[in-house]
Amino acid sequence: MNSKERVKAALHFKNPDRVPVFNRAAGDVFPIFITPSKKWKPGWNEGEEGLFPHLGGSNRWERPPWAQDNPLYEGIKWRSIPHEEIDEWGCIWNMKGNDTDMGHPGRASLVNWDEYDNYIKKYNPNANDETRFLAAYSMQKNAGNDLYKLLLFPTQGPSHVVSAMRGFNNYLVDHRKHPQELERALEFVAEYHVNLMKNALKNGINIHGIWLVDDLGEQKGPFFSPKTFKKHYESSYKYIIDEAHNHGLDVHLHCCGKIDRLLPVLIEWGLDAIEFDSPRMSGYVDLRPYRGKIMFWGCVNIQSIYPLGTPEEVEREVWHMVRNLGTKNGGYGAYLTPDAKVLRVKRANIKAFKKGLDKYGVYSEIPTHWWNYLTIDNWKDSQVPPLPPLDSTKN
């Protein structure tokens, strides 16, 4: 199989030859990025004094008057000091200085729903701006025809964007006190994602799927019940999924948190794949009912085993992901987080992840009885169980 065929086979449980790999540096998936508009001028609007550009576009930043002639802000010196950044949605991010990650959502930018109409006139990213696709054009030239091409958006998904606008506590309260306003904003952000997807296709970006990023839970459970999720998010989430499917594209969702209780709703809406950086947070036992119903991308657990385990443990954990997240007909994909350096993952453990895929990711080489070998129900987060015995007569 080529890479595109391999990912498709894993998505639809049609017997891939081996586990597909999503590694931004190499692998079966080729990510194609949409970037912020070159016309975006962060820091120029009234009230944006002291706000620097968030993520993409910072190197070509056209500086507003307040950022000029200040030695602290020369070049990219401003990145090394604590500061606030603003994104295209007007959301504010706290940066500690010399951050190696994206920072954290800061103070609310949309404090009162009464201000929504004026706010959205001011912060309304233009999905039709062709400058967003210039990098995608360049990247596409380097992608072979055999790779599975995946479109990555410049901002997070509807839940993340609206929660950053409102401030997290306000956002949670909105589900009860301001449901119509909440759904209106979620739908607006969803429409932006759909239009970006359509315009990428219209502008000749050749893709097979889209990649949404939206964290929907915390360490012990989702932010809301499945009933609340279905009630308030169907008009935004299902809309994105349906529109992608109408254009022949698969939908993949990165999601942090223990959100296994939301999976029946996401599966009902047609989500094709979900990615967990920490699969053990939801738990193999609680994810078990959904094996064979949705594809799981999974990294070796970034909260425990990947940064803290031994190379031998990392290597063994690959089998447990193949077994507990997928089936013998597919359904599991290996996700090698691009944040391994931020997480202080040892180079030996990164190599062990890849070595484990060579050992346990080729389906024809997996002993048949391993698929029927009893799995455990009590997973200790930092411990990796042994492999099944090679001898099929042993339990």
C-alpha positions in Angstrom: 0.0 0.0 0.0 1.1 3.6 -0.5 0.5 6.1 2.3 -2.8 7.4 1.1 -4.2 3.9 0.7 -2.8 2.9 4.2 -4.5 5.8 6.0 -7.8 5.2 4.1 -7.7 1.5 5.0 -7.1 2.3 8.7 -9.9 4.8 8.7 -12.4 2.3 7.3 -11.1 -0.9 8.9 -10.1 -2.4 5.6 -6.9 -4.2 6.5 -4.0 -1.8 6.2 -0.6 -3.5 5.7 0.7 -1.6 8.7 -0.1 1.1 11.2 -0.1 4.5 9.4 2.1 7.2 10.9 1.4 10.9 11.4 4.8 12.5 12.0 5.1 16.1 10.7 8.7 15.4 9.7 7.9 12.1 7.9 5.4 9.4 7.7 2.2 8.6 5.8 0.4 12.0 6.4 1.5 15.2 4.8 0.2 18.2 6.7 -0.7 21.3 4.6 -1.0 24.5 6.6 -3.3 27.4 6.0 -1.7 30.6 7.5 -3.1 33.8 8.8 -3.8 36.5 6.2 -0.9 38.6 5.1 -3.3 41.5 5.4 -3.8 40.9 9.1 -2.4 43.9 11.2 -2.3 42.8 14.8 -1.8 45.6 17.3 -3.2 48.3 15.1 -6.9 48.4 16.2 -8.0 50.7 19.0 -7.5 48.8 22.3 -4.8 46.6 21.0 -1.9 48.6 22.3 0.6 46.2 23.8 -0.7 43.2 22.0 1.7 41.3 19.8 0.8 38.8 17.0 0.0 35.3 18.0 1.7 32.4 16.2 1.8 32.7 12.4 2.8 36.0 10.8 5.0 37.3 13.7 8.1 37.5 11.6 6.6 39.7 9.0 4.7 41.8 11.5 4.1 45.4 10.3 4.6 47.2 13.6 2.1 49.7 14.9 3.3 53.1 16.3 3.4 51.9 19.9 5.8 49.0 19.0 8.2 51.2 17.1 11.4 52.8 18.4 11.4 50.7 21.6 14.6 48.8 22.2 12.8 46.1 24.1 10.8 45.2 20.9 13.7 45.3 18.4 13.6 42.3 16.0 12.0 39.5 18.0 13.2 40.6 21.4 9.6 41.0 22.5 9.2 37.2 22.5 11.7 36.9 25.3 9.7 39.0 27.8 6.3 38.2 29.4 3.7 39.7 27.1 0.2 39.3 25.6 -0.6 38.2 22.1 -3.7 38.6 19.9 -4.9 36.2 17.2 -7.2 36.8 14.2 -10.3 36.2 16.3 -9.3 38.9 18.8 -8.5 36.2 21.4 -5.8 37.1 23.9 -3.0 34.8 24.8 -0.6 34.9 27.8 3.1 34.3 27.0 5.7 33.9 29.6 8.6 34.8 27.4 10.8 32.5 25.3 7.8 30.2 25.1 8.3 26.9 23.3 4.6 26.2 23.1 1.6 28.3 22.0 1.0 29.9 25.4 -2.3 29.9 27.2 -5.6 31.7 26.6 -5.7 34.9 28.6 -8.3 37.5 29.6 -11.6 37.5 27.9 -11.9 39.7 24.7 -15.7 39.4 24.4 -16.8 40.2 27.9 -20.5 41.0 27.2 -22.7 39.3 24.6 -24.3 42.7 23.9 -21.0 43.6 22.2 -21.1 40.5 19.9 -22.2 42.2 16.7 -19.6 45.0 16.9 -16.9 42.5 18.0 -17.5 40.2 15.1 -17.3 43.1 12.7 -13.9 43.9 14.1 -12.6 40.3 14.4 -13.9 38.4 11.4 -11.1 36.5 9.6 -11.6 36.5 5.9 -11.7 32.9 4.6 -11.6 34.1 1.0 -8.2 35.8 1.3 -5.9 34.0 -1.2 -2.8 35.0 0.8 -3.8 32.3 3.3 -3.0 29.6 0.8 0.5 30.8 -0.4 2.3 28.5 2.0 0.0 25.6 1.2 0.8 26.0 -2.5 4.5 25.8 -1.7 4.1 22.8 0.6 1.9 21.0 -1.9 4.8 21.0 -4.4 6.8 18.9 -2.0 4.1 16.4 -1.4 4.2 13.2 -3.5 1.0 11.8 -5.0 1.2 8.8 -2.7 0.9 10.7 0.6 -2.3 11.4 2.5 -2.7 15.2 2.5 -4.3 16.8 5.6 -5.4 20.4 5.8 -4.5 22.1 9.1 -6.3 25.3 10.1 -4.6 28.5 11.5 -6.9 28.6 14.5 -8.5 26.1 16.8 -12.0 24.7 16.5 -15.3 26.3 17.5 -15.3 25.4 21.2 -11.7 26.6 21.7 -12.2 29.9 19.9 -15.4 30.8 21.6 -14.1 29.8 25.1 -11.0 32.0 24.5 -13.2 34.9 23.4 -15.5 34.7 26.4 -13.1 33.5 29.1 -13.4 29.9 30.2 -15.6 30.4 33.2 -18.0 32.7 31.3 -18.0 30.1 28.4 -19.1 27.3 30.7 -21.9 29.4 32.3 -23.1 30.4 28.8 -24.3 26.9 28.2 -27.0 27.6 30.8 -27.5 31.4 30.8 -26.8 32.3 27.1 -27.3 29.2 25.0 -28.5 31.0 21.9 -25.6 33.5 21.9 -23.2 30.6 22.5 -24.6 28.6 19.6 -24.6 31.6 17.3 -20.9 32.2 17.9 -20.0 28.5 17.5 -21.8 28.4 14.2 -20.0 31.5 13.0 -16.6 30.0 13.8 -17.7 26.7 12.1 -18.8 28.6 9.0 -15.3 30.1 8.8 -13.7 26.6 8.9 -16.0 25.4 6.2 -15.3 28.4 4.0 -11.5 27.9 4.5 -11.9 24.3 3.5 -13.9 25.1 0.4 -11.6 27.9 -0.6 -8.6 25.7 -0.2 -10.2 23.2 -2.7 -11.3 26.1 -4.9 -7.7 27.4 -5.0 -6.2 24.1 -6.1 -5.1 22.7 -2.7 -5.3 18.9 -3.1 -6.3 17.3 0.2 -7.8 14.1 1.5 -8.9 15.3 5.0 -9.1 18.1 7.5 -7.6 18.3 11.0 -9.5 20.1 13.7 -8.0 21.1 17.0 -10.5 21.4 19.9 -10.0 20.4 23.5 -13.3 19.3 25.0 -12.3 18.0 28.4 -10.0 18.0 31.4 -8.2 15.3 33.3 -11.2 13.5 34.7 -14.0 14.2 32.2 -15.5 16.3 29.5 -16.4 20.0 30.1 -20.1 19.1 29.6 -22.4 16.2 29.5 -23.1 14.3 26.2 -26.6 15.7 26.3 -25.3 19.3 26.6 -22.7 18.7 23.9 -25.3 17.3 21.5 -27.7 20.1 22.2 -25.4 23.1 21.7 -22.7 21.8 19.3 -24.5 19.8 16.7 -25.2 22.9 14.5 -21.5 23.7 14.4 -19.6 20.3 14.6 -21.9 18.3 12.5 -22.1 21.1 10.0 -18.3 21.0 9.6 -18.3 17.2 9.3 -21.1 17.0 6.8 -19.6 19.7 4.6 -16.3 17.9 4.6 -17.9 14.6 3.7 -19.9 16.4 0.9 -16.5 17.3 -0.6 -15.1 13.8 -0.2 -12.9 14.7 2.8 -12.3 12.8 6.1 -12.5 14.7 9.4 -9.9 14.2 12.1 -10.1 15.8 15.5 -7.3 16.4 18.0 -8.8 16.5 21.4 -7.2 16.6 24.9 -9.0 15.5 28.0 -10.9 12.5 29.1 -13.8 12.7 26.6 -14.8 9.1 26.0 -18.4 10.0 27.1 -18.6 12.3 24.1 -17.5 9.7 21.6 -21.0 8.3 20.9 -22.2 11.8 19.9 -19.1 12.4 17.7 -19.5 9.0 16.0 -23.2 9.7 15.4 -22.2 13.0 13.7 -19.8 11.1 11.4 -16.4 12.0 12.8 -13.8 9.8 11.1 -10.9 9.9 13.5 -9.9 11.3 16.8 -6.4 11.9 18.1 -5.2 11.7 21.7 -1.8 12.8 22.9 -2.6 11.0 26.2 -4.8 8.0 25.3 -4.5 6.7 28.9 -6.3 9.9 30.1 -9.6 8.6 28.6 -8.4 5.1 29.4 -8.2 2.0 27.3 -11.0 0.3 29.1 -13.4 3.3 28.6 -12.4 3.6 25.0 -12.9 -0.1 24.4 -16.6 0.2 23.3 -15.6 2.4 20.4 -12.9 0.2 18.9 -14.0 -0.5 15.3 -16.4 2.4 15.3 -13.9 5.3 14.9 -10.2 5.5 14.1 -7.9 6.5 16.9 -4.7 8.3 16.4 -2.6 7.9 19.5 0.7 9.1 20.8 2.6 7.2 23.6 1.0 8.8 26.6 2.7 12.2 26.9 1.8 12.6 30.6 3.7 9.6 31.8 5.3 6.9 29.6 6.7 9.0 26.7 8.6 11.5 28.8 9.2 9.4 31.9 9.3 5.8 30.8 12.2 3.7 29.6 12.8 3.0 25.9 11.7 -0.6 26.5 8.4 0.6 28.1 7.8 3.0 25.2 8.4 0.2 22.7 6.0 -2.2 24.5 3.3 0.5 24.9 3.1 0.7 21.1 1.6 -2.8 21.1 -0.9 -1.9 23.8 -2.0 1.1 21.6 -2.3 -1.1 18.5 -4.3 -3.7 20.5 -6.5 -1.4 22.7 -7.2 1.5 20.2 -7.4 -0.5 17.0 -8.5 -3.8 15.7 -6.9 -6.5 13.6 -8.5 -4.8 10.6 -7.1 -1.4 11.3 -8.4 1.6 13.2 -5.2 2.8 14.9 -2.7 5.3 13.7 0.5 6.4 15.4 0.8 10.1 16.1 4.3 11.4 16.9 3.7 14.6 18.7 5.7 17.6 17.3 6.0 18.8 20.9 8.4 16.1 22.1 11.2 18.6 22.8 8.8 20.8 24.8 7.7 17.7 26.8 11.4 16.8 27.3 11.0 13.4 25.8 14.4 11.6 25.5 15.7 11.0 22.1 15.9 7.3 23.0 12.2 7.2 23.7 11.4 8.8 20.3 13.5 6.2 18.6 11.7 3.5 20.8 8.3 4.7 19.6 9.4 4.2 16.0 11.1 0.9 16.8 7.9 -0.3 18.4 6.0 0.5 15.2 8.5 -1.6 13.2 8.0 -4.5 15.6 4.2 -4.3 16.3 2.8 -2.2 13.6 3.0 -4.6 10.7 -0.2 -6.5 10.7 1.1 -9.6 9.0 3.8 -10.1 11.6 1.5 -9.8 14.6 0.8 -13.3 16.1 -2.9 -14.1 15.5 -3.5 -15.1 19.2 -2.3 -11.7 20.4 -5.6 -10.2 19.3 -7.5 -12.6 21.6 -5.2 -12.4 24.5 -7.0 -11.0 27.5 -6.4 -7.3 28.2 -6.3 -5.9 31.7 -9.0 -3.8 33.3 -6.7 -2.0 35.8 -4.2 0.2 34.0 -1.7 2.0 36.3 -0.9 5.1 34.4 2.9 4.9 34.6 3.2 1.1 34.1 3.4 -0.8 30.9 2.2 -4.4 31.0 4.2 -7.2 29.4 3.6 -8.5 25.9 1.4 -11.5 25.3 3.4 -14.8 25.2 4.7 -15.9 21.8 3.4 -19.4 22.5 -0.4 -19.5 21.8 -0.9 -22.3 24.3 0.0 -20.0 27.2 -2.5 -17.7 28.9 
